[in-house]
Amino acid sequence: RSSPGEDTSRRSKSTPSTGSTRCNCRVTFVQSSSVMLSPTAGFSTTTVAIGLMLELTRRIGYEIARMKAGAYWQGTIGIDPEGKTLGVIGLGKIGMAVASRAQGLEMTILGHDPFVTEEAAARHGIRLASVAEILREAGFADSEIAGLRDAKAVFIP
């Protein structure tokens, strides 16, 4: 969630998807809105989603490269994901798994899925929200939308 007066246009959003054929967002919209598209091309989507969040927050890959070059570990501390908000768009099997793993990192979860009731989401510790609310309030967004028609309805303004 942004602080009063915070410039939210610079916050990073990550949106992993399973396989390159499922990355169905309009690229110009994504490029203009600080969203990083990350098709997983067959890898475990939940693992990649959590890994990308950790890379964005703690810059682990950057720190390993620095350490290999002789610098000390954690020259840039980054931020912890604890207490941050993850928005999950698509609360099917994969979306629920990503939300569950993020809860293990003590993240707050916002979710969007037209087929999930507020009661069902609440049982999983998820607060339902609109896509606009997720993109406005969440520090991270994960999209687990299966079909082209669904992705167009969600992401193309």
Disulfide bonds with the S-S distance in Angstrom:
none
